[in-house]
């Protein structure tokens, strides 16, 4: 068994990393940290039009974090293979966040009570990221 302290998603955006993290902050709260390309050691190796892009960004919510970048390795396509599963401690928090995250995006499964006992819904946000939102009274 390998001991791991944390596992965080790292999302590649195509030039709108700062807008995406700011949107997530408006939906979920949290604290954002950003490092632009121009402020990184990689700046001289990258085209000047990339200098205003985000080299590394993160948003922290308590002990959880999403990391992100505008530096796309050209092999990935935003949102195509991974969805973010978020478990809420209160059902009303799920409803508020789901409504906020779905603004400008698409609801793929409306929030409803599910056969396994949870309140659950799925959406793709306006940045192409898939979210699975869950509340289950324990």
Backbone as CSV, one residue per row, in Angstrom:
resi,resn,N_x,N_y,N_z,CA_x,CA_y,CA_z,C_x,C_y,C_z
1,UNK,0.841,-1.184,0.000,0.000,0.000,0.000,0.880,1.239,0.000
2,UNK,0.634,2.122,-0.919,1.354,3.395,-0.987,0.556,4.434,-0.210
3,UNK,1.213,5.134,0.680,0.544,6.157,1.469,0.547,7.466,0.682
4,UNK,-0.622,8.020,0.437,-0.775,9.274,-0.295,-1.462,10.267,0.625
5,UNK,-0.940,11.485,0.684,-1.545,12.470,1.575,-2.747,13.169,0.929
6,UNK,-2.693,13.424,-0.380,-3.791,14.105,-1.068,-3.778,13.739,-2.545
7,UNK,-4.928,13.858,-3.181,-5.056,13.691,-4.617,-5.917,14.843,-5.114
8,UNK,-5.349,15.693,-5.988,-6.057,16.869,-6.481,-6.181,16.811,-7.996
9,UNK,-7.313,17.240,-8.539,-7.401,17.337,-9.997,-6.565,18.520,-10.489
10,UNK,-5.967,18.359,-11.673,-5.203,19.418,-12.326,-5.805,19.584,-13.713
11,UNK,-6.453,20.715,-13.940,-7.223,20.933,-15.163,-6.459,21.840,-16.123
12,UNK,-6.366,21.428,-17.385,-5.788,22.263,-18.438,-6.911,23.058,-19.090
13,UNK,-6.809,24.377,-19.034,-7.759,25.253,-19.708,-7.077,25.835,-20.938
14,UNK,-7.849,26.329,-21.842,-7.300,26.875,-23.074,-7.395,28.398,-23.047
15,UNK,-6.665,29.003,-22.105,-6.623,30.454,-22.052,-7.608,31.103,-21.108
16,UNK,-8.463,30.333,-20.452,-9.443,30.943,-19.551,-9.354,30.383,-18.129
17,UNK,-8.159,30.022,-17.714,-7.941,29.459,-16.381,-8.377,30.418,-15.278
18,UNK,-7.947,31.668,-15.375,-8.299,32.639,-14.330,-9.808,32.838,-14.256
19,UNK,-10.471,32.932,-15.397,-11.930,33.086,-15.423,-12.614,31.871,-14.818
20,UNK,-12.114,30.678,-15.118,-12.707,29.454,-14.584,-12.565,29.401,-13.061
21,UNK,-11.365,29.660,-12.541,-11.161,29.607,-11.087,-11.969,30.683,-10.379
22,UNK,-12.082,31.857,-10.989,-12.901,32.920,-10.407,-14.372,32.505,-10.378
23,UNK,-14.832,31.859,-11.438,-16.205,31.346,-11.487,-16.424,30.301,-10.386
24,UNK,-15.495,29.368,-10.235,-15.633,28.337,-9.198,-15.639,28.967,-7.809
25,UNK,-14.843,30.008,-7.614,-14.842,30.702,-6.330,-16.206,31.335,-6.064
26,UNK,-16.832,31.907,-7.101,-18.152,32.518,-6.914,-19.216,31.470,-6.613
27,UNK,-19.003,30.250,-7.079,-19.965,29.164,-6.849,-19.729,28.433,-5.531
28,UNK,-18.469,28.238,-5.173,-18.131,27.355,-4.062,-17.366,28.022,-2.926
29,UNK,-16.971,29.272,-3.120,-16.122,29.924,-2.128,-14.679,29.520,-2.366
30,UNK,-13.853,29.659,-1.371,-12.470,29.234,-1.484,-11.524,30.380,-1.741
31,UNK,-10.237,30.048,-1.791,-9.163,31.020,-1.973,-8.367,30.667,-3.215
32,UNK,-8.139,31.663,-4.077,-7.423,31.461,-5.342,-5.995,31.983,-5.233
33,UNK,-5.069,31.227,-5.827,-3.687,31.679,-6.014,-3.357,31.478,-7.482
34,UNK,-2.714,32.496,-8.101,-2.377,32.443,-9.512,-0.919,32.823,-9.745
35,UNK,-0.274,32.131,-10.665,1.066,32.468,-11.122,0.982,32.626,-12.635
36,UNK,1.235,33.822,-13.129,1.167,34.051,-14.573,2.451,33.580,-15.238
37,UNK,2.357,33.338,-16.536,3.524,32.918,-17.303,4.632,33.963,-17.193
38,UNK,4.265,35.258,-17.284,5.290,36.319,-17.254,6.069,36.340,-15.943
39,UNK,5.498,35.802,-14.873,6.159,35.779,-13.571,6.870,34.458,-13.295
40,UNK,6.972,33.610,-14.309,7.605,32.309,-14.123,8.931,32.235,-14.874
41,UNK,9.801,31.309,-14.494,11.074,31.135,-15.206,10.885,30.676,-16.660
42,UNK,9.714,30.154,-16.991,9.458,29.657,-18.350,9.147,30.778,-19.344
43,UNK,8.920,31.996,-18.878,8.493,33.104,-19.749,9.382,33.292,-20.976
44,UNK,10.714,33.282,-20.850,11.540,33.505,-22.046,11.376,32.432,-23.134
45,UNK,10.963,31.227,-22.751,10.814,30.148,-23.719,9.441,30.136,-24.387
46,UNK,8.519,30.960,-23.917,7.155,30.941,-24.440,6.865,32.215,-25.223
47,UNK,5.970,32.109,-26.229,5.621,33.291,-27.027,5.037,34.396,-26.150
48,UNK,5.271,35.644,-26.530,4.813,36.783,-25.725,3.301,36.789,-25.525
49,UNK,2.534,36.251,-26.479,1.064,36.215,-26.309,0.636,35.275,-25.175
50,UNK,1.552,34.427,-24.715,1.256,33.532,-23.588,1.564,34.177,-22.241
51,UNK,2.271,35.288,-22.216,2.756,35.859,-20.960,1.646,36.272,-19.999
52,UNK,0.471,36.613,-20.485,-0.648,36.974,-19.604,-1.470,35.758,-19.167
53,UNK,-1.148,34.596,-19.684,-1.860,33.366,-19.328,-1.381,32.865,-17.962
54,UNK,-2.106,31.889,-17.425,-1.789,31.336,-16.100,-0.908,30.103,-16.240
55,UNK,0.270,30.166,-15.647,1.185,29.020,-15.610,0.657,27.984,-14.616
56,UNK,0.255,28.469,-13.436,-0.295,27.576,-12.401,-1.312,28.363,-11.584
57,UNK,-2.461,27.758,-11.387,-3.481,28.336,-10.530,-4.036,27.274,-9.610
58,UNK,-4.575,27.724,-8.499,-5.219,26.783,-7.581,-6.311,27.492,-6.812
59,UNK,-7.315,26.716,-6.468,-8.369,27.206,-5.594,-8.532,26.180,-4.486
60,UNK,-8.473,26.675,-3.247,-8.569,25.807,-2.070,-9.904,26.027,-1.383
61,UNK,-10.533,24.928,-1.017,-11.755,24.941,-0.205,-11.462,24.032,0.978
62,UNK,-11.177,24.600,2.119,-10.846,23.776,3.289,-9.601,22.953,3.001
63,UNK,-9.706,21.622,3.106,-8.553,20.751,2.856,-8.554,20.182,1.433
64,UNK,-9.387,20.718,0.551,-9.451,20.276,-0.836,-8.937,21.372,-1.762
65,UNK,-8.516,20.961,-2.967,-7.971,21.927,-3.901,-8.180,21.447,-5.332
66,UNK,-8.381,22.412,-6.230,-8.342,22.173,-7.670,-7.178,22.994,-8.194
67,UNK,-6.322,22.366,-8.988,-5.221,23.075,-9.621,-5.521,23.196,-11.107
68,UNK,-4.942,24.231,-11.743,-5.252,24.464,-13.150,-4.155,25.260,-13.835
69,UNK,-4.197,25.270,-15.171,-3.217,25.983,-15.982,-3.822,26.365,-17.320
70,UNK,-3.206,27.343,-17.976,-3.525,27.671,-19.369,-2.542,27.004,-20.320
71,UNK,-1.480,26.422,-19.789,-0.445,25.802,-20.609,-0.915,24.394,-20.964
72,UNK,-1.485,24.263,-22.153,-2.042,22.990,-22.599,-0.964,22.222,-23.356
73,UNK,-0.849,20.954,-23.049,0.191,20.144,-23.694,-0.232,19.629,-25.070
74,UNK,-1.333,20.107,-25.607,-1.845,19.762,-26.939,-2.336,18.324,-27.051
75,UNK,-2.197,17.509,-26.028,-2.712,16.141,-26.071,-4.025,16.017,-25.327
76,UNK,-4.328,17.000,-24.508,-5.544,16.911,-23.712,-6.627,17.798,-24.287
77,UNK,-7.842,17.412,-23.986,-9.002,18.199,-24.380,-9.793,18.447,-23.106
78,UNK,-10.032,19.702,-22.771,-10.682,20.040,-21.514,-11.976,19.269,-21.330
79,UNK,-12.078,18.610,-20.186,-13.316,17.962,-19.787,-13.625,16.627,-20.421
80,UNK,-12.733,16.021,-21.202,-13.131,14.844,-21.957,-13.000,13.516,-21.232
81,UNK,-12.288,13.446,-20.128,-12.069,12.144,-19.527,-12.357,12.070,-18.035
82,UNK,-12.458,13.184,-17.375,-12.586,13.181,-15.919,-13.753,14.069,-15.514
83,UNK,-14.462,13.649,-14.490,-15.469,14.519,-13.897,-15.081,14.758,-12.447
84,UNK,-15.512,15.894,-11.918,-15.223,16.229,-10.523,-16.431,15.840,-9.680
85,UNK,-16.212,14.970,-8.711,-17.262,14.527,-7.798,-17.118,15.354,-6.536
86,UNK,-18.205,16.024,-6.178,-18.156,16.866,-4.983,-19.283,16.431,-4.048
87,UNK,-18.904,16.072,-2.829,-19.879,15.634,-1.823,-20.130,16.790,-0.862
88,UNK,-21.379,17.133,-0.701,-21.769,18.247,0.163,-22.226,17.733,1.517
89,UNK,-22.023,18.550,2.551,-22.440,18.167,3.897,-23.880,18.569,4.184
90,UNK,-24.443,19.438,3.354,-25.831,19.873,3.507,-26.512,19.874,2.138
91,UNK,-27.762,19.438,2.092,-28.489,19.373,0.832,-28.697,20.759,0.221
92,UNK,-28.950,21.762,1.055,-29.158,23.105,0.506,-27.873,23.677,-0.089
93,UNK,-26.704,23.264,0.426,-25.440,23.676,-0.170,-25.280,23.058,-1.562
94,UNK,-25.674,21.797,-1.702,-25.644,21.152,-3.011,-26.517,21.922,-3.990
95,UNK,-27.734,22.252,-3.595,-28.665,22.941,-4.495,-28.114,24.302,-4.918
96,UNK,-27.568,25.060,-3.982,-27.017,26.379,-4.289,-25.833,26.262,-5.244
97,UNK,-24.895,25.374,-4.937,-23.707,25.205,-5.765,-24.063,24.653,-7.149
98,UNK,-24.977,23.712,-7.212,-25.382,23.122,-8.493,-25.973,24.194,-9.402
99,UNK,-26.849,25.014,-8.853,-27.446,26.094,-9.642,-26.371,27.057,-10.134
100,UNK,-25.444,27.414,-9.256,-24.384,28.352,-9.633,-23.453,27.749,-10.684
101,UNK,-23.029,26.513,-10.483,-22.114,25.865,-11.425,-22.748,25.648,-12.799
102,UNK,-24.055,25.470,-12.842,-24.723,25.194,-14.117,-24.959,26.452,-14.952
103,UNK,-24.758,27.642,-14.378,-24.975,28.896,-15.122,-24.090,28.933,-16.360
104,UNK,-24.708,29.030,-17.518,-23.975,29.070,-18.770,-23.513,27.711,-19.259
105,UNK,-23.794,26.671,-18.493,-23.410,25.309,-18.863,-24.627,24.489,-19.225
106,UNK,-24.553,23.189,-18.986,-25.662,22.291,-19.324,-25.863,21.268,-18.211
107,UNK,-27.088,21.157,-17.748,-27.432,20.129,-16.767,-27.648,18.830,-17.527
108,UNK,-26.902,17.799,-17.152,-27.039,16.504,-17.818,-27.893,15.533,-17.013
109,UNK,-28.015,15.781,-15.721,-28.921,15.010,-14.855,-29.365,15.960,-13.750
110,UNK,-30.645,16.301,-13.765,-31.177,17.223,-12.762,-31.024,16.634,-11.363
111,UNK,-30.830,17.505,-10.389,-30.712,17.057,-9.001,-32.017,16.404,-8.574
112,UNK,-31.895,15.192,-8.028,-33.066,14.449,-7.565,-32.604,13.375,-6.589
113,UNK,-33.548,12.871,-5.817,-33.268,11.724,-4.947,-33.007,10.521,-5.849
114,UNK,-31.958,9.780,-5.537,-31.574,8.635,-6.357,-31.859,7.324,-5.632
115,UNK,-31.872,6.234,-6.371,-32.217,4.932,-5.816,-31.254,4.481,-4.729
116,UNK,-30.026,5.013,-4.718,-29.061,4.627,-3.682,-29.180,5.486,-2.431
117,UNK,-30.159,6.396,-2.411,-30.456,7.168,-1.216,-29.879,8.572,-1.192
118,UNK,-29.086,8.926,-2.166,-28.464,10.252,-2.195,-29.295,11.228,-3.017
119,UNK,-29.082,12.503,-2.754,-29.541,13.563,-3.655,-28.354,13.830,-4.561
120,UNK,-28.574,13.790,-5.879,-27.452,13.765,-6.818,-27.841,14.426,-8.132
121,UNK,-26.898,15.120,-8.753,-27.107,15.702,-10.070,-25.787,15.846,-10.799
122,UNK,-25.857,15.962,-12.131,-24.664,16.103,-12.961,-24.821,17.285,-13.900
123,UNK,-23.704,17.945,-14.184,-23.714,19.070,-15.118,-22.356,19.203,-15.765
124,UNK,-22.340,19.903,-16.885,-21.105,20.336,-17.528,-21.122,21.853,-17.464
125,UNK,-20.100,22.431,-16.837,-20.097,23.889,-16.657,-19.712,24.609,-17.951
126,UNK,-19.745,25.913,-17.918,-19.495,26.716,-19.118,-18.057,26.623,-19.611
127,UNK,-17.183,25.983,-18.846,-15.800,25.774,-19.259,-15.570,24.352,-19.768
128,UNK,-16.643,23.552,-19.832,-16.544,22.184,-20.335,-16.173,21.155,-19.290
129,UNK,-16.168,21.526,-18.014,-15.817,20.607,-16.936,-17.082,19.918,-16.434
130,UNK,-16.991,18.599,-16.286,-18.120,17.801,-15.797,-18.076,17.723,-14.271
131,UNK,-19.224,17.973,-13.657,-19.355,17.930,-12.199,-20.419,16.911,-11.824
132,UNK,-20.151,16.157,-10.783,-21.116,15.230,-10.179,-21.312,15.706,-8.744
133,UNK,-22.514,16.156,-8.434,-22.802,16.763,-7.140,-23.655,15.820,-6.308
134,UNK,-23.239,15.579,-5.073,-23.840,14.535,-4.249,-24.053,15.017,-2.810
135,UNK,-25.185,14.625,-2.255,-25.422,14.768,-0.816,-26.069,13.469,-0.353
136,UNK,-25.507,12.882,0.685,-26.070,11.655,1.237,-26.048,11.762,2.748
137,UNK,-27.222,11.769,3.339,-27.337,11.837,4.801,-26.776,10.556,5.380
138,UNK,-25.797,10.687,6.238,-25.177,9.494,6.842,-25.815,9.178,8.174
